[in-house]
Amino acid sequence: MTSTDTSTAKRPYTLANIRRYASFSQDGQGGNPAGVMISASLPPEAEMQRLAHEVGYSETVFATHEDGIWRVRYFSPQAEVPFCGHATIALGAALAETVGVGTFPLRLNDGDISVDAATDDGGTLVALHSPSTRSRPATVETISDMLSLFSFTESDLDPRIPPAIAEAGATHLILALKSREKLAAMDYDLEQGRNMMLKWKLGTICLVHATSNTDFAVRNAFASHGVFEDPATGAAAAAFAGYLRDLDWPHEGRIIVHQGNEMGVPSRICAEICQPFGSSIRVSGYVRPI
């Protein structure tokens, strides 16, 4: 008789329950991978953390339908995160696949948002409506730490977009660079970056370069959760778009974020900006199954 690992056999939640998608793909390629589990009830927290670690993507999202709304939680391989844009987009694709296209209300740990899923000639197009946004200038101490981390100087920064702390469900540092070449050469020590980001309670560090008033090349360091770089970051795109609104930047109601190119994972994020200040940002992109 073949022996059985009873600890595994008793687990009702396995990797086989996880769907995999790449959010914000471009022309059927690239995008940021996310795991999605839709179940009759949310697994225990320890199980969600275990599964997220085993999946190994920057985030895995867990969802269950409760009282007319989808209860949602997000986990990186190391810890729970309050909000994740690309995993929300992946969840929208999974719901379109299992329930049908439409609008789905979501309940996060700290508030309610929604996600829309539709199909067109380009494939599955999903849009999330972010948590409310807010921003504030980054402190001198924070800026100094981050310039040191990336070996930048103040002269490398674009004065039109001053360093800021921007929020849309999660907290991000925005650093705008004058030079596309400086952005392309981004490098830093992962452990040092993790320590600094935990010190300043940052979800990501969002490095941006304005190629026009509405198009931005972006790279996102995610060292706080052990990831050197994220190829497409919907939460950061929402926070950045909200910051541009606060700045009264000439965004024309929409920006396009181009991310992941340096990683060989091209990604495209559309962020639509409306008034009033602080209101939700609509973040959209295409999704491909993995």
SEGUBA-929083 format. One record per residue (C-alpha): residue number from 0; x, y, z. Coordinates in pm, 1 decimal, decimal comma. Layout:
BEGIN
SITE pos       px       py       pz
SITE NUM        X        Y        Z
...
//
This chain:
BEGIN
SITE pos       px       py       pz
SITE   0      0,0      0,0      0,0
SITE   1    134,0    343,3    -95,0
SITE   2    165,8    578,4    200,1
SITE   3    -18,1    911,6    190,2
SITE   4     94,1   1247,6    326,3
SITE   5   -206,1   1303,7    550,4
SITE   6   -116,8   1669,4    616,7
SITE   7   -150,5   1736,7    243,4
SITE   8   -452,1   1508,8    196,0
SITE   9   -650,5   1700,1    458,6
SITE  10   -597,4   2036,0    288,7
SITE  11   -906,4   2137,7     87,0
SITE  12   -716,6   2422,1    -81,7
SITE  13   -439,6   2334,5   -326,0
SITE  14   -252,5   2490,4   -615,3
SITE  15   -499,0   2317,2   -845,2
SITE  16   -761,1   2564,7   -718,7
SITE  17   -556,9   2862,4   -837,0
SITE  18   -622,7   3028,3  -1173,4
SITE  19   -336,3   3222,3  -1329,8
SITE  20   -354,1   3537,7  -1542,0
SITE  21   -121,2   3811,8  -1665,5
SITE  22   -278,1   4156,1  -1615,9
SITE  23   -210,8   4464,2  -1830,2
SITE  24    -73,8   4257,2  -2117,0
SITE  25     15,5   4428,4  -2441,6
SITE  26    -67,5   4273,5  -2779,2
SITE  27   -114,0   3933,7  -2614,2
SITE  28    225,0   3941,7  -2444,0
SITE  29    372,7   4056,1  -2115,1
SITE  30    163,2   4164,7  -1821,9
SITE  31    203,4   4095,5  -1451,5
SITE  32    116,2   3740,6  -1335,3
SITE  33   -134,6   3696,6  -1053,8
SITE  34   -296,7   3398,0   -892,6
SITE  35   -674,4   3392,4   -836,6
SITE  36   -875,2   3163,8   -609,8
SITE  37  -1254,8   3184,8   -610,9
SITE  38  -1408,4   2959,3   -345,8
SITE  39  -1726,9   2904,4   -145,2
SITE  40  -1555,2   3063,6    154,0
SITE  41  -1218,7   3226,1    211,7
SITE  42   -949,1   2984,6    326,7
SITE  43   -798,7   3041,7    672,8
SITE  44   -541,5   3318,6    670,4
SITE  45   -250,8   3076,8    714,5
SITE  46   -371,3   2877,9    412,0
SITE  47   -396,5   3190,6    196,8
SITE  48    -43,7   3286,0    295,5
SITE  49     82,1   2934,5    223,4
SITE  50    -80,7   2924,7   -119,4
SITE  51     48,3   3270,5   -213,6
SITE  52    398,0   3158,9   -118,2
SITE  53    366,1   2840,7   -323,1
SITE  54    226,1   3021,9   -627,2
SITE  55    523,1   3258,4   -607,1
SITE  56    370,3   3552,2   -794,6
SITE  57    398,8   3900,4   -644,9
SITE  58     31,2   3868,1   -541,9
SITE  59   -246,3   3611,6   -528,0
SITE  60   -605,5   3720,6   -470,0
SITE  61   -870,3   3521,2   -283,5
SITE  62  -1242,8   3588,8   -331,6
SITE  63  -1576,7   3455,8   -214,7
SITE  64  -1933,3   3574,8   -269,5
SITE  65  -2100,0   3702,1     49,4
SITE  66  -2433,6   3883,8     75,3
SITE  67  -2429,2   4018,1   -279,4
SITE  68  -2066,4   4134,9   -276,1
SITE  69  -1730,9   3968,4   -340,5
SITE  70  -1512,5   3956,2    -29,5
SITE  71  -1149,4   3988,5   -138,6
SITE  72   -807,0   3955,1     23,9
SITE  73   -460,6   3981,4   -131,1
SITE  74   -138,5   3805,6    -31,8
SITE  75    218,7   3837,2   -152,7
SITE  76    452,3   3540,7    -91,6
SITE  77    553,9   3705,1    235,4
SITE  78    251,7   3889,0    378,1
SITE  79    -98,6   4020,9    321,6
SITE  80   -126,6   4346,0    124,8
SITE  81   -417,4   4591,5    154,0
SITE  82   -482,2   4632,2   -218,5
SITE  83   -332,0   4505,3   -543,3
SITE  84   -428,5   4645,4   -881,3
SITE  85   -305,3   4373,2  -1114,5
SITE  86   -454,2   4097,2   -896,7
SITE  87   -788,4   4281,6   -899,1
SITE  88   -772,4   4297,5  -1278,6
SITE  89   -694,9   3923,1  -1284,9
SITE  90   -991,9   3859,9  -1054,0
SITE  91  -1215,2   4049,2  -1297,9
SITE  92  -1102,8   3817,1  -1577,8
SITE  93  -1167,4   3510,9  -1359,9
SITE  94  -1515,7   3633,8  -1271,1
SITE  95  -1591,3   3700,6  -1638,1
SITE  96  -1484,2   3343,1  -1710,2
SITE  97  -1684,4   3181,8  -1429,8
SITE  98  -1982,0   3415,8  -1379,2
SITE  99  -2000,1   3623,5  -1698,5
SITE 100  -1904,5   3973,5  -1804,7
SITE 101  -2034,8   4263,5  -1599,9
SITE 102  -1962,5   4479,0  -1296,8
SITE 103  -1865,5   4315,9   -967,4
SITE 104  -1865,6   4494,0   -628,1
SITE 105  -1564,5   4402,5   -415,0
SITE 106  -1514,7   4437,0    -40,4
SITE 107  -1153,2   4478,8     69,7
SITE 108  -1023,1   4484,6    426,0
SITE 109  -1043,0   4865,1    431,1
SITE 110  -1326,5   4956,2    195,5
SITE 111  -1531,5   4878,4   -112,4
SITE 112  -1437,1   4908,9   -480,1
SITE 113  -1561,2   4749,4   -802,7
SITE 114  -1426,5   4581,3  -1113,6
SITE 115  -1574,9   4568,4  -1465,9
SITE 116  -1505,4   4288,6  -1713,6
SITE 117  -1585,7   4286,6  -2084,6
SITE 118  -1459,1   4128,1  -2404,0
SITE 119  -1372,9   4285,4  -2738,0
SITE 120  -1153,5   4211,3  -3039,4
SITE 121   -844,8   4253,4  -2819,9
SITE 122   -955,3   3989,5  -2568,6
SITE 123  -1067,5   4032,3  -2207,9
SITE 124  -1062,0   4397,1  -2098,7
SITE 125  -1094,0   4462,8  -1726,5
SITE 126  -1120,2   4789,8  -1536,3
SITE 127  -1104,5   4850,8  -1163,6
SITE 128  -1232,4   5155,2   -979,4
SITE 129   -966,2   5225,5   -719,7
SITE 130   -999,8   5330,0   -358,6
SITE 131   -993,1   5706,3   -306,0
SITE 132   -660,9   5880,1   -364,2
SITE 133   -452,3   6127,0   -171,3
SITE 134    -97,1   6257,8   -183,5
SITE 135    148,6   6462,9     15,4
SITE 136    506,1   6583,1    -37,3
SITE 137    775,5   6331,5     55,8
SITE 138    990,1   6435,7    350,6
SITE 139   1348,5   6547,6    304,2
SITE 140   1461,8   6239,8    497,0
SITE 141   1263,5   6002,2    274,2
SITE 142   1395,6   6163,8    -43,6
SITE 143   1752,9   6146,3     86,3
SITE 144   1718,2   5776,3    166,2
SITE 145   1578,4   5696,8   -178,2
SITE 146   1833,1   5898,7   -371,7
SITE 147   2102,1   5708,8   -183,1
SITE 148   1932,2   5374,2   -248,8
SITE 149   1925,5   5423,0   -627,7
SITE 150   2247,6   5629,0   -650,5
SITE 151   2050,6   5925,5   -788,2
SITE 152   2115,5   6293,5   -720,3
SITE 153   1864,6   6575,5   -684,9
SITE 154   1966,2   6694,5  -1032,2
SITE 155   1828,9   6364,5  -1173,3
SITE 156   1477,0   6450,5  -1055,7
SITE 157   1210,8   6614,9  -1272,6
SITE 158   1105,7   6930,4  -1081,9
SITE 159    766,2   6933,9  -1254,7
SITE 160    664,9   6624,3  -1053,6
SITE 161    814,6   6666,3   -704,4
SITE 162    875,6   6354,1   -492,0
SITE 163    555,3   6254,6   -314,0
SITE 164    380,8   5992,0   -110,4
SITE 165     72,7   5886,8   -308,5
SITE 166   -205,0   5655,6   -194,9
SITE 167   -489,6   5464,1   -359,0
SITE 168   -550,3   5168,7   -130,5
SITE 169   -175,0   5124,8    -79,7
SITE 170    112,8   5366,9    -24,0
SITE 171    373,5   5449,9   -289,4
SITE 172    668,0   5685,2   -320,5
SITE 173    670,0   5873,0   -652,6
SITE 174   1011,7   5971,6   -790,6
SITE 175   1007,3   6140,8  -1132,4
SITE 176   1327,4   6134,1  -1337,5
SITE 177   1433,1   6374,0  -1611,5
SITE 178   1614,8   6107,1  -1808,3
SITE 179   1473,4   5794,4  -1969,8
SITE 180   1827,0   5651,9  -1956,6
SITE 181   1840,2   5692,6  -1577,7
SITE 182   1512,2   5506,8  -1549,6
SITE 183   1637,2   5226,1  -1774,3
SITE 184   1949,8   5187,9  -1560,7
SITE 185   1758,3   5149,9  -1231,3
SITE 186   1944,7   4932,1   -982,1
SITE 187   1955,1   4895,9   -604,8
SITE 188   2035,9   4652,2   -326,5
SITE 189   1724,7   4444,1   -257,6
SITE 190   1777,2   4402,6    118,2
SITE 191   1862,2   4770,1    164,9
SITE 192   1556,7   4862,3    -39,1
SITE 193   1336,7   4635,7    171,0
SITE 194   1462,5   4789,7    493,9
SITE 195   1409,6   5144,8    368,0
SITE 196   1062,3   5070,0    237,1
SITE 197    959,1   4909,6    565,2
SITE 198   1104,1   5208,0    749,8
SITE 199    887,8   5448,6    548,4
SITE 200    590,3   5207,4    519,3
SITE 201    591,0   5198,7    138,7
SITE 202    419,4   4942,7    -80,7
SITE 203    629,8   5028,2   -386,7
SITE 204    871,5   5291,6   -509,1
SITE 205    733,9   5422,8   -836,1
SITE 206   1002,2   5564,9  -1066,8
SITE 207    848,3   5758,5  -1355,4
SITE 208    963,7   5943,1  -1665,2
SITE 209    721,1   6165,2  -1856,8
SITE 210    753,9   6101,7  -2230,0
SITE 211    457,9   6337,3  -2284,7
SITE 212    184,6   6491,5  -2070,5
SITE 213    -16,4   6169,1  -2100,0
SITE 214    242,5   5892,1  -2148,6
SITE 215    483,3   5770,8  -1881,8
SITE 216    760,8   5512,6  -1870,5
SITE 217    751,9   5355,1  -1524,7
SITE 218    945,6   5108,8  -1311,0
SITE 219    824,9   4989,2   -970,1
SITE 220   1048,9   4851,3   -696,5
SITE 221    858,5   4612,1   -468,0
SITE 222   1139,6   4524,4   -229,0
SITE 223    909,2   4559,8     73,6
SITE 224    772,6   4217,5    -22,2
SITE 225   1096,1   4069,9   -155,5
SITE 226   1040,7   4150,8   -524,9
SITE 227   1308,8   4353,3   -705,3
SITE 228   1070,6   4491,0   -968,4
SITE 229    703,1   4461,3  -1056,3
SITE 230    624,2   4451,1  -1432,1
SITE 231    279,7   4618,1  -1403,3
SITE 232    143,6   4786,4  -1091,1
SITE 233   -219,3   4893,6  -1110,8
SITE 234   -236,0   5024,1   -754,0
SITE 235     68,0   5245,9   -810,8
SITE 236    -77,4   5368,1  -1143,3
SITE 237   -395,2   5472,9   -960,7
SITE 238   -198,0   5649,1   -687,4
SITE 239     25,2   5822,0   -942,8
SITE 240   -274,5   5935,7  -1148,7
SITE 241   -433,7   6075,2   -832,9
SITE 242   -111,9   6261,6   -755,9
SITE 243   -104,8   6413,1  -1104,9
SITE 244   -461,2   6532,5  -1047,1
SITE 245   -352,1   6689,7   -716,5
SITE 246    -65,6   6862,2   -902,6
SITE 247   -305,3   6997,7  -1166,5
SITE 248    -88,8   6824,0  -1428,4
SITE 249   -224,4   6858,6  -1788,3
SITE 250   -328,6   6491,9  -1805,9
SITE 251   -625,7   6546,3  -2040,9
SITE 252   -833,7   6305,4  -1833,8
SITE 253   -622,4   5995,5  -1896,6
SITE 254   -265,2   5871,9  -1871,4
SITE 255    -97,2   5563,7  -2018,1
SITE 256    165,6   5385,5  -1810,1
SITE 257    423,8   5176,8  -1999,6
SITE 258    593,8   4936,2  -1761,8
SITE 259    793,7   4613,8  -1769,5
SITE 260    991,8   4686,3  -2086,7
SITE 261   1329,7   4658,8  -1914,5
SITE 262   1221,3   4318,6  -1779,7
SITE 263   1118,0   4194,2  -2124,6
SITE 264    756,8   4190,5  -2000,7
SITE 265    583,3   4479,4  -2182,6
SITE 266    275,4   4603,8  -1999,2
SITE 267     25,9   4882,6  -2064,6
SITE 268   -196,2   5043,9  -1802,1
SITE 269   -463,2   5303,8  -1874,6
SITE 270   -562,8   5529,8  -1583,5
SITE 271   -863,6   5757,5  -1632,2
SITE 272   -877,4   6067,1  -1414,3
SITE 273  -1193,4   6255,9  -1326,8
SITE 274  -1289,5   6519,7  -1072,5
SITE 275  -1330,6   6572,9   -784,3
SITE 276   -994,2   6553,7   -612,9
SITE 277   -950,6   6231,5   -418,6
SITE 278  -1211,1   6039,0   -615,0
SITE 279  -1156,6   5691,1   -759,1
SITE 280   -926,8   5633,2  -1057,3
SITE 281  -1044,9   5393,0  -1327,9
SITE 282   -750,9   5164,1  -1411,8
SITE 283   -787,3   4927,2  -1706,8
SITE 284   -597,1   4681,2  -1920,2
SITE 285   -611,8   4355,2  -2108,8
SITE 286   -568,5   4018,3  -1943,7
SITE 287   -431,4   3694,3  -2083,0
SITE 288   -455,9   3351,9  -1919,5
SITE 289   -132,9   3178,0  -1823,9
//
